[in-house]
């Protein structure tokens, strides 16, 4: 009789873990507390709901580590990547997704499987028996987070994460804004015009920074000591680090020409990325914020072209929980003190939709192998997936462990290549070529071991 696999959390990691296990004949129960129990950021009860952004970042699998991770997950038959590809939006070289139909597809495909059950009960304790994967993500409920902290003997680790506002396209003044991807990147006209751009003069930029720094902001509770994840800093935190920081970050004007004033170079540019297939909603790129709602509308309407902007969703900030995985998890993603429990996704200390889903893919396959009386070897650390699992299961320094996106710094060096900036393109290509060979070999061997 096939043993059942319980997965707590129906986000990116939980959905991918369930798909991988179910495809291999395992009976799966997904425990997803939404919509019965709500979170700060989620709006529906769908599985795989995207909250912070609608972008999976770069899809370049030859020069970019996250693009390589996309490639690896596609080769492994990943649900998250196939659903993302089915609802892809133009975004230059990035993979942006129409978030609502994406989540609907993930939900429908999982619910259609006869060996997958979705339960709406909230899990508040760590079970002693059975096979479990906890993929509750950064918004783990307070009760469960407390149970995890009690089991691990340490206070729950955390950082603050923020989400950016979404604007209705028809409220933007296109006599001031224009459509263009940076450096006209993209193979088609649709890709080359994937971003909406709002230019600023020096005076407008300086006034915007002043308003940003003076705006009312969300204050944290007394004693709250969590820091920020550097890859998702609120814009006002960036601005506080220096008045030019935003102009060299999300508001950089390079690679863009304003067709309304082609001879005038903007001092800064705010970019918006399409958020749905209809093109009715746009996400302000890099504008995560902790400003209070009233302040957001006042400050963001200072942006040229957004004077009458209407917001489908305002930004916000929330506390994310993660484990000190190098101390607590083994190489099979199991909790050392309770090996019947695995963890996957952002709670393990990876950051990003794709990284979370990749850890779900791996946890689902590892749990499947264990249920079937086998052991799945860890992918080599020369692959993107293997580099991530190596990092969180012992490659990182436990004392300074922080959430991490996939990057080539996690990969072992390639012998025989010169260092420095001049060799970067060749070096990255060497990383991805080696990773693809090793990933395909690992997939083949995994299939042979399971036969």
N, C-alpha and C positions, 0 to 999 in steps of 0.2 A: 504493500500500500504506500503510495506517495505521501511523504510528509509535507505539511503545509508550511509555506513561508509567509510570515507576517511582515508587512512593510508599513511603518508609521510615517505618514507624510506623503502627500500626493503632488509634490512639486516636481522640479526637473529631475532630481536624483531619484526620488521615490518612483516616479512614473517610468523612468528608464530601467531601474532595477526590476520593477514588476514585469516590464515587457521582456527583458532578457531572460528572466526565470520562466515566465509563462511560455515563451517560445521553445523552451527546452523541456516542456512537459510538467513543470512544477505547478501545483495548486497554490494560488497567491491570494492573500487578503490584504487589500490596501486600506489602512485606517486613516481616514482624512476627516479631521474635525470640522472643516469648513463645509457648508456655510452655517452650520449649527453654532459653532464657536468661531467668532470673527477675529481677524487680526487687524493691525493698524493699516496695512498696505493692500491687502487683498480685497477684491470687489465681488467675486463670484465664488461658487463652489466647484468650479472646473478644476480638473487636474492640469498640471503644467501651466498654471496662470503666471504670466510675466508681470512684474510689478515695477521694478526700478527703471527699466529701459526696454526698448523693443529691438535692441541690437545684440547680435552674437559676435560683434566686432569683426576683424579682418577675416576674409575667406581665402586669403592667399596661402596655399598649402606648400609653397616652395620657399617663401621668405619670411613667414610669420608663424610663431609657435602656436597661437590659437587657431590659425587656419589649418595647421597640421593636425591639431586635435579634432577639428571638424572632419578632416579626411579620415582619420583613424576611426571615428565613430560611424562614419558612413560605411566603411569597410566591414565594421562589426554589426551592420544591420540595425543601427540605433534608431529608436522611435523618435527621439527628440530632433535629430538631424533630418530625418525623412519628413517629419511634420513641418519643420522650419523651411525646408526646400519647397514644400507644397504651397507655402504661404509667404514666399519671399517678396520683399519690396525693393524697389530700386534704391541703392544707397552707395553708389560708387563701388569701391572695392570691399565694402563691408557686407555682412549678411544681416539685413534687417527683416523683421517679421511682422506681419499683420497679427497683432497679439490675440485678438478675440477668436478668430477662426482657427488660429494655431492651437489654442487651449481646447477649443471644441473638438478638434481633430484628435488630439492626444487623448481626451476623455472618451470619445466615441470608439477609438481603436482599442483601448484597453477594456472598456465595458463590453465590447463585442466578443472578447475572448471567453470561451466557456469555462476556462479554469481560473478566471480572475473575478474576485468579488470585491466590491467597494463598500466599506463599512463607515458609517458616520460617527462612531463612538470616539470620544477623546481618550487617548491613552495617557495616564498620569503617573504610571510606575514602570520600573524596569522589571520585566518578567524573569522568573528563574528557569523556566523551561521553554522548549520549542526553539524554532529558528526565527530570528528577528533581525530586521534592518531598521534602524532609526535614521530617517532622512527628513527630519522635521525642519531643517533649514534654519535661517537666521532668526525667524520669528517663532522659535520654540515657545510653547506656552509656559507661563511662570511656574505652574505646578510640576510639569515634566522637567523643566530646567532645574528646579530645586531637587527633584529626585536624582537627576544626573549628578548634581553637585555633591549630594550626600554619598552617592556611590563612589565617586572618584576621590573624595576626601579633599576637594579643593573648591574654592569659589569659582563659579562659572565665569569664564573669560568672555569678554565682550568688546565690541567696538561700535561706533555710531555709523550708520549708513544713511544716505539721503536719496530722495527721488526728485526728478525734475518735472516741471509743469508741462502740460499738454494744451495746445492752443487750437482753436477752430480756424481752419485755413481761410474761410470766407470773411474773417474779421481782420485779416492782415492787409495792409495797404500796399498793393503791388506796384503802385506808382513810385514807391520808395524802395521796395524789396525786389529781389530777382532770384531766378532759379539757376544754380550752377554748382557742380561738384568741384571741390578744390583741385586746381590744375586740370580741370576738365576730365577728370579720371573716369574711365568707364568705356566699355566697348560699344555701347549704343547711345543714342541721343537721350533716351530715358535715364540711363545711368549717369550721363554727363550733366544732367540737370536734376539730380536727385535731391539736392539740398536747397532750402530757401534761405536767402542771405539778407540780413538787415545791417546796413553800414552805419558807422559812427564817425563823426569828426572828432578832433582832439577835445574840443570843448564839451561835446556831448558825452564822450567817454569819461572825462574828468567829473562831470556832473553826475553821471551814472555811478561811478565809484563812490563819490561822496554820499549819495542816497543809499547805496548798498551798505556802507559801513555804519550809517546812522539809523538804519531801519530796525524796528522791533523784531527780536529774534526769540525763538523758543529757548527757554532756560531749563537746564536739567535739574533733577532733584538734588538736594544737598547730599554730598557724599558720593555722588556718581563720578567715577573716575575713568570710565572707558574713553579711549581715544578714537580717532577717525581712521578709516581705511584710506590710504593715500590715493587709491585709484578712483575714489568716489567722494572727494572732498566737496563740501558745500562751497558755493562760489564766494560767499562772504568771508569764509575762512581763508580761501586763496587770496582774496583782495587784501585781507588784513596782513598778509605776508609781504605785501609790497604793491604799490599802485599799478605797476606794469605787469604783475603776474598774470592777470586774466588776458592781457593783450598778447602775451606770449604763450597762452594756453588755449582755452576753448574759444577765445575771441580774437585769435590771431588773424590778420588780414591777408596773409600770403596766399598766392595761387588763385586769387579771385579778382575779377574785373566787373565793376558796376556798369551795366549797359546804359543806365540813366545818366551817368557822368563818367564816361570811359577814360577821360584824361585826369581824373581826380582819384588818387589812391586813398582808400578809406584808412582811417587811423586804427579802427578796430571793426570786426564783423561778428555779429551774432548769427549762428547757423541753427536752422531747424531741420529735422529729419522727418520724413513721412512716417506716420504711426499706424496708418491703416491702408488697405488696398484702394479704398475709395478716394484717398487723398483729401479727406475732409478734416483730418487731425494731424497736427505736427508737434513733435517733441523738441523742446529747446535743448540742443546738444550741450552737455557739460554743465547745465545749469541746475544741478542739485542744490537744494537750499534748505536752511533751517529758519528762514524768515517766517513770521506769522502771516496768515492768509491775507489780511488787509494790506500789510506792507508789500507783499508780493505783487498784488495787482497795481499798486501805485508805482513801484520801482520798475517792473517789467514794461509798463506802458510808457516809460521814458525811452524805450528802444525805438528808433525810427522805423516806421511801418507797423508798429504795434500800439499806437496811441489809442485805438479802440478795440484792442484785443479782448476776446472772450475766451475763458479758460474752461476746458473740459475737465481738467484736473489740476489742482495746484500742487506744488511740491511739498515735501515734508521730510522729517527725520525720524529714525527709529533705532532702537538698540538691537544689535545683532549678537547672538550667542554663538560661541564656538569652543571646541575642546582643545586642550593642549595635546594634540594627537601623538606627537613623538613620544610622550610619556605614557599615554593611556591606551593606544591602539597598537596591535601587532601588524605584521606584514600582510595578514589576511583581512585587515580592517576590523578585527574583532576587539572588543573591550577586554583587556587583559584580565580584569577581575571577574568578568562574566562572558566567557567565550561563546555563549549561545547568542550573543548580541553583536551585531555589526553596526557601524555608523557609516553614513555616506552623505555626500553633498557638502554644502557650505558649512555645516556644523563641524566638519572635520578640519576646517581651516583652509579650504580652497576658496577662491573668490571668483565669481562669474557664473553665468548660466551654463556655459559649455563645460567649464571645469566641474561644476556640480553634477551635471548629467554624466560626465565621464566617470566620476567616482561612483555614481549609481550603477552605471553599466558594469563596472568592475565588481562592485559589491554583489549585484544580482547574479553574475556568473560565478563568483566565489561561493556564494551561499548555495547555488544550484549544485555545484560540484560536491560540496560537503554533504548535502542531502542525499546525493547519489553515491556516497561512499568514496569520493575521490578528493584530490587536492588540486586546485588550479594554481599553477605557478604564476608568480607576479610577472607582469610584462617587463621586459628589459628597460633599464633607466635611460636607454638611448631613444626610447619612444616618448611621445608627449604624455600619454597616459601613465607609462611607467615612471617618468620623471616626477609626476605629481604624487603618485602613491609612495615613491621612495622618499620624497620630501616630507610628507606628513607622517610617515611611519618610522622615522628615525634619521632622515637625511638633514632635517632642520635642527637647529640648536633649540632645545626645549625652553631655555631661560628667556629667549628673545622671540619665541614663536609668534608669528602674526599671520593673518590671512594673506594668501599669495595667489596671484594669477599665474597661469602657465607662461614661461619665458625661457629663452635659450640658456639663461644663466643656471637653470636647473639641470641641464644636460651635461654629460661628460664631454670634454673637448674632443674634437676630431683630430687625429694625428696627421701631421704633415702639412697643415694649413697655417699660413702666416697670420699673426694677430693684427690688431689695429683696425682703424676705420677703413683703410684701403681694401682690406680683404674681407670685409663684413658680408658682402653679397655672396661671394664664393663660400664663405664659412657657413652662412645660413642654409644655402643650397645643399651643402655637404651634410649638415645636421638633418635636413628633411629627407634627403635621399637615403641616408643610413636608417632613419626612423621608419620609413616606409618599408624597407626590406625587412627590418627586424619585427615590425608590427605584423606584417603578413605571415612571417615565419611563426610568430607566436600564435596567431589565429589558427594556422594550419595545425600546429602541434596540439593546441587546445582541443580541436575537433577530433584529432587522432586519439588523444587521451580519453575523451568522452565516449568514443565508439565502443 
